[in-house]
Amino acid sequence: MDEGFTITEQDLTLRFAHAPGRRALSFATFQGPADQWRLQCRAKLAELLAIQPVGPGEVRELRTARADNVTLRALVMRIDETLSIPAYLLEPDAPGHAGRAVLAIHGHGEVEPAIGARDDYHHGFALELARQGHTVLCPELRGFGALNDLARHDAPAKLHYWDWGRPMSYNLVTDGFQHGRTLLGATVEDLLRWEAWLAGARGIATLDVAGISYGGDLALIYPAFSERVGRIFASGTLGSFEAIYRTSHNAPAHCVPGILDWMDRSDIAGLNAPRPLAIHYGELDTPGPHNASASYNQTVPRSLDELRAIYSAFGAADAVKLIVSPGRKHEMDNPALQAFLA
């Protein structure tokens, strides 16, 4: 056969794109009071994420460590007979915020760089907050680190997500879709479990939330289902769902089937009004061949305008703060975070 016979991409039209999502519950097109929009939008988000009512599981402490004036406690929560999940509780010797704590949410990678065990784009932000007098809970998220394979003890089954440097099938996400579940929703449930445990076991009435990248997404989504959250610092997030796969090439933990039929990230973030909310980016966290995060993409200015419009409707226009760190990439800015939570 002549090698010129077979069909190549030059013979095809390859410009496929979905039509823009209708965003039927977007605040910008909603007809009715802001409070009614929030009720309907939050209910639809809970449905799309497949979030179930949860309470705390039994928690045991494995061991402790010391870092300067901070005690770190390694904790494990039992979800059921098939799963337990880890977290680190960081307690300063001289806590400066009675009845208040910070939930520190890591991004793609592992939890250890957030608690200062080694350095990457998290820059030990949970430990640095504890050094400033904050009690901090830093959970490891499903699909990462010790939880990167939720079926590890049931070989040959495999429910795998993130293992940098090795082939990743992300079947923890796709298996969940088959059962009507999302990784994002299951992780929100875990954060609500840890929140309830902090309230009951440590007397924490108010939780501030800080997260970066995927953790930044969760810092915007999880508080929509919480009555205890105070302030929110979300780094490397907010741009439209339209961009994160088609042009920014993100991994699929963020994926919520059907989300753009109903809402976008700006609507989700707006569910938090009137809570103080900081949206943070590194100046250099922009689209390019070496940046799959590309958090400050072309959709961010529009998303910020939409978010501020929602906050304005709730009488809190000044509660949204944009922070851009000069010279930084996709990484946490500890001084900016500490100043916001001071």
C-alpha positions as CSV (number, residue, x, y, z in Angstrom):
1,M,0.0,0.0,0.0
2,D,1.3,3.5,-0.9
3,E,2.2,5.3,2.4
4,G,0.3,8.3,1.1
5,F,-2.9,6.4,1.1
6,T,-3.7,6.6,4.9
7,I,-5.7,9.4,6.3
8,T,-3.8,12.0,8.3
9,E,-4.8,15.0,10.4
10,Q,-4.1,17.2,7.3
11,D,-7.1,15.6,5.7
12,L,-9.4,16.4,8.5
13,T,-11.1,19.4,10.2
14,L,-10.0,19.5,13.8
15,R,-11.3,22.6,15.5
16,F,-13.9,20.9,17.7
17,A,-15.3,22.9,20.6
18,H,-18.4,22.6,22.7
19,A,-20.9,25.4,22.5
20,P,-20.7,27.8,25.5
21,G,-22.4,26.5,28.6
22,R,-25.8,28.0,29.1
23,R,-25.1,28.7,32.8
24,A,-28.8,28.6,33.6
25,L,-28.3,29.5,37.3
26,S,-25.6,32.1,36.7
27,F,-26.2,35.1,38.9
28,A,-25.8,37.5,36.0
29,T,-29.0,36.1,34.3
30,F,-31.0,35.1,37.4
31,Q,-34.4,36.7,37.8
32,G,-35.1,37.2,41.4
33,P,-33.7,38.2,44.8
34,A,-30.0,37.4,45.6
35,D,-30.9,35.2,48.5
36,Q,-33.2,33.1,46.3
37,W,-30.4,32.7,43.7
38,R,-28.0,31.5,46.5
39,L,-30.5,28.8,47.7
40,Q,-31.1,27.5,44.2
41,C,-27.4,27.7,43.1
42,R,-26.1,26.0,46.2
43,A,-28.8,23.2,45.9
44,K,-27.8,22.5,42.3
45,L,-24.1,22.5,43.1
46,A,-24.7,20.0,45.9
47,E,-26.6,17.8,43.3
48,L,-23.9,18.1,40.7
49,L,-21.1,17.3,43.2
50,A,-23.3,14.4,44.7
51,I,-22.6,15.7,48.2
52,Q,-24.2,13.7,51.0
53,P,-24.8,14.8,54.6
54,V,-21.8,13.7,56.7
55,G,-20.5,13.8,60.3
56,P,-17.0,13.3,61.8
57,G,-15.6,9.8,62.0
58,E,-13.5,8.4,64.8
59,V,-10.1,10.2,65.0
60,R,-7.0,8.7,66.5
61,E,-3.6,10.3,66.9
62,L,-0.6,8.4,65.5
63,R,2.4,10.5,66.7
64,T,3.6,14.0,67.3
65,A,6.5,16.2,66.2
66,R,7.9,19.6,67.0
67,A,8.9,22.5,64.7
68,D,10.0,25.6,66.5
69,N,7.0,26.7,68.7
70,V,4.6,24.3,67.0
71,T,3.4,20.8,67.9
72,L,2.3,18.8,64.8
73,R,-0.1,15.9,65.4
74,A,-0.5,13.1,62.8
75,L,-4.2,12.2,62.8
76,V,-6.3,9.5,61.1
77,M,-10.1,9.6,60.7
78,R,-12.0,6.4,60.1
79,I,-14.7,7.0,57.4
80,D,-16.0,3.4,57.4
81,E,-14.6,-0.2,57.2
82,T,-13.1,0.5,53.7
83,L,-11.4,3.9,54.2
84,S,-9.5,6.1,56.6
85,I,-8.1,9.5,55.8
86,P,-5.1,11.5,57.3
87,A,-4.6,15.0,58.4
88,Y,-2.1,17.1,60.4
89,L,-3.1,19.3,63.3
90,L,-0.6,22.1,63.9
91,E,-0.9,23.8,67.4
92,P,1.3,26.7,68.4
93,D,2.6,26.9,71.9
94,A,1.0,30.4,72.2
95,P,-2.2,30.3,70.2
96,G,-3.4,33.8,69.3
97,H,-6.9,33.1,68.0
98,A,-9.1,31.4,70.6
99,G,-11.9,29.4,69.2
100,R,-10.6,30.0,65.6
101,A,-8.5,27.8,63.3
102,V,-7.4,27.7,59.7
103,L,-8.2,24.8,57.3
104,A,-5.1,24.6,55.0
105,I,-5.8,22.8,51.7
106,H,-3.0,21.6,49.6
107,G,-3.0,21.3,45.8
108,H,-1.8,18.7,43.3
109,G,1.2,17.0,44.9
110,E,1.2,15.9,48.6
111,V,0.4,17.4,51.9
112,E,3.9,17.3,53.4
113,P,5.2,20.5,51.6
114,A,2.3,22.4,53.1
115,I,3.4,21.4,56.6
116,G,7.1,22.2,55.9
117,A,8.4,18.6,55.6
118,R,10.0,19.7,52.3
119,D,9.5,22.6,49.9
120,D,7.6,23.1,46.7
121,Y,5.0,25.6,45.5
122,H,3.1,25.3,48.8
123,H,6.1,26.9,50.7
124,G,5.1,25.3,54.0
125,F,2.1,27.7,54.3
126,A,0.3,25.6,57.0
127,L,3.4,25.6,59.2
128,E,4.1,29.3,58.7
129,L,0.5,30.1,59.8
130,A,1.0,28.0,62.9
131,R,4.2,29.9,63.6
132,Q,2.1,33.0,63.5
133,G,-0.2,31.7,66.3
134,H,-2.9,30.0,64.2
135,T,-4.2,26.6,65.0
136,V,-4.1,24.8,61.6
137,L,-5.6,21.6,60.3
138,C,-4.0,20.4,57.1
139,P,-5.8,17.3,55.6
140,E,-4.4,15.1,52.9
141,L,-6.9,15.0,50.0
142,R,-8.3,11.9,48.3
143,G,-6.1,10.9,45.4
144,F,-2.8,12.4,46.7
145,G,0.1,11.2,48.8
146,A,-0.8,8.4,51.1
147,L,-4.3,8.5,49.5
148,N,-3.1,8.3,45.9
149,D,-4.6,4.8,45.6
150,L,-7.8,4.3,47.6
151,A,-7.8,0.5,46.8
152,R,-4.1,0.0,47.6
153,H,-4.8,-2.7,50.3
154,D,-7.3,-4.6,48.0
155,A,-5.0,-5.6,45.1
156,P,-5.4,-6.1,42.2
157,A,-8.0,-3.4,42.4
158,K,-6.7,0.1,41.8
159,L,-8.4,3.5,42.4
160,H,-5.6,5.8,41.5
161,Y,-5.2,9.6,41.0
162,W,-2.0,11.5,41.4
163,D,1.5,10.0,41.4
164,W,3.9,12.6,39.8
165,G,6.5,11.0,37.6
166,R,4.5,7.8,36.9
167,P,1.8,7.1,34.4
168,M,-1.6,8.3,35.7
169,S,-4.9,7.0,34.6
170,Y,-6.9,9.1,37.0
171,N,-9.4,6.2,37.4
172,L,-10.3,7.4,40.9
173,V,-12.2,10.1,39.0
174,T,-13.6,8.1,36.2
175,D,-14.7,5.2,38.5
176,G,-16.6,7.7,40.6
177,F,-18.4,9.1,37.5
178,Q,-19.7,5.6,36.8
179,H,-21.3,5.6,40.3
180,G,-22.7,9.1,40.1
181,R,-19.9,10.5,42.4
182,T,-17.3,13.2,41.9
183,L,-13.8,13.3,43.5
184,L,-14.4,17.0,44.2
185,G,-17.7,16.3,46.0
186,A,-16.2,13.4,48.1
187,T,-13.3,15.7,49.1
188,V,-15.7,18.5,50.2
189,E,-17.5,15.9,52.3
190,D,-14.1,15.0,53.9
191,L,-13.4,18.7,54.7
192,L,-16.9,18.9,56.3
193,R,-16.0,15.9,58.4
194,W,-12.8,17.5,59.6
195,E,-14.6,20.7,60.3
196,A,-17.1,19.0,62.5
197,W,-14.4,17.1,64.3
198,L,-12.5,20.4,65.0
199,A,-15.7,21.9,66.4
200,G,-16.5,18.9,68.7
201,A,-13.0,17.9,69.8
202,R,-11.2,21.3,69.8
203,G,-14.0,23.8,70.4
204,I,-13.4,25.6,67.1
205,A,-16.3,27.8,66.3
206,T,-14.8,29.6,63.3
207,L,-12.6,28.3,60.5
208,D,-10.7,30.4,58.1
209,V,-9.8,28.6,54.9
210,A,-6.6,28.9,52.8
211,G,-5.8,26.8,49.7
212,I,-3.7,26.8,46.5
213,S,-4.4,25.4,43.1
214,Y,-6.8,22.5,43.5
215,G,-6.8,23.5,47.2
216,G,-7.8,27.0,46.0
217,D,-10.8,25.5,44.1
218,L,-11.8,23.7,47.3
219,A,-11.3,26.9,49.3
220,L,-14.1,28.4,47.2
221,I,-16.4,25.4,47.0
222,Y,-16.3,23.8,50.4
223,P,-17.3,26.9,52.4
224,A,-20.6,27.1,50.4
225,F,-21.7,24.2,52.5
226,S,-20.4,25.4,55.8
227,E,-21.8,27.7,58.5
228,R,-18.5,28.0,60.3
229,V,-16.2,29.5,57.7
230,G,-15.0,33.1,58.3
231,R,-12.3,34.3,55.8
232,I,-11.2,32.7,52.6
233,F,-7.8,32.9,50.8
234,A,-7.9,31.1,47.5
235,S,-4.7,31.0,45.5
236,G,-4.4,30.0,41.8
237,T,-8.1,29.6,41.0
238,L,-11.4,31.3,39.9
239,G,-10.9,31.4,36.1
240,S,-13.8,29.8,34.2
241,F,-14.2,26.0,34.0
242,E,-14.2,26.6,30.2
243,A,-10.4,27.2,30.2
244,I,-9.0,24.7,32.7
245,Y,-9.1,21.7,30.3
246,R,-9.3,23.1,26.8
247,T,-6.5,25.6,27.1
248,S,-4.8,25.1,30.5
249,H,-4.7,21.3,30.4
250,N,-5.5,20.7,34.0
251,A,-5.8,17.2,35.6
252,P,-9.4,16.0,36.1
253,A,-9.9,16.3,39.9
254,H,-11.8,19.6,39.3
255,C,-14.2,18.0,36.9
256,V,-18.0,18.2,37.6
257,P,-20.1,16.7,34.8
258,G,-22.7,19.2,33.6
259,I,-21.4,22.2,35.6
260,L,-21.4,24.7,32.8
261,D,-25.0,24.0,32.0
262,W,-25.7,25.7,35.4
263,M,-22.9,27.8,36.7
264,D,-19.2,28.7,36.6
265,R,-16.5,29.3,39.2
266,S,-17.5,32.9,39.7
267,D,-21.0,31.8,40.7
268,I,-19.6,29.2,43.1
269,A,-17.2,31.7,44.7
270,G,-20.1,34.2,45.0
271,L,-22.0,31.7,47.2
272,N,-19.6,32.8,49.9
273,A,-20.8,36.4,50.0
274,P,-20.4,38.4,52.3
275,R,-17.4,36.5,53.7
276,P,-14.0,38.3,53.2
277,L,-12.4,36.6,50.2
278,A,-8.9,37.1,48.8
279,I,-8.2,35.8,45.2
280,H,-4.5,35.4,44.8
281,Y,-2.2,34.8,41.8
282,G,1.5,34.9,41.1
283,E,2.2,37.5,38.5
284,L,3.8,34.9,36.2
285,D,1.1,32.2,36.6
286,T,-0.1,32.7,33.0
287,P,-0.7,30.4,30.1
288,G,2.5,29.1,28.3
289,P,4.2,25.9,27.2
290,H,5.7,25.2,30.6
291,N,2.7,26.1,32.8
292,A,-0.2,23.6,32.9
293,S,-1.7,25.5,35.9
294,A,-2.1,28.8,34.0
295,S,-4.3,30.1,36.7
296,Y,-4.3,33.7,35.6
297,N,-5.8,32.8,32.2
298,Q,-7.9,34.9,29.8
299,T,-11.1,34.2,31.7
300,V,-10.0,35.7,35.0
301,P,-10.9,39.4,34.5
302,R,-14.5,38.4,33.5
303,S,-14.7,36.0,36.4
304,L,-13.6,38.7,38.9
305,D,-16.2,41.1,37.5
306,E,-18.9,38.5,37.9
307,L,-17.8,37.7,41.4
308,R,-17.7,41.3,42.5
309,A,-21.2,41.8,41.0
310,I,-22.5,39.0,43.3
311,Y,-20.8,40.4,46.3
312,S,-22.2,43.8,45.6
313,A,-25.7,42.4,45.5
314,F,-25.1,41.1,49.0
315,G,-23.9,44.5,50.2
316,A,-20.2,43.4,50.4
317,A,-18.5,44.9,47.4
318,D,-15.4,45.7,49.4
319,A,-15.0,42.1,50.8
320,V,-13.4,40.8,47.6
321,K,-9.7,41.4,47.4
322,L,-7.4,40.6,44.4
323,I,-3.8,40.0,45.4
324,V,-1.1,39.6,42.7
325,S,2.4,38.7,43.9
326,P,5.1,40.3,41.7
327,G,7.7,37.9,40.3
328,R,5.9,34.7,41.5
329,K,4.6,31.8,39.6
330,H,2.0,29.2,40.7
331,E,3.0,29.3,44.3
332,M,1.8,30.4,47.8
333,D,2.8,33.9,49.0
334,N,3.1,33.4,52.8
335,P,3.4,37.1,53.7
336,A,0.3,37.9,51.7
337,L,-1.6,35.0,53.3
338,Q,-0.5,35.9,56.8
339,A,-1.5,39.6,56.3
340,F,-5.0,38.6,55.1
341,L,-5.6,36.3,58.1
342,A,-4.0,38.6,60.7
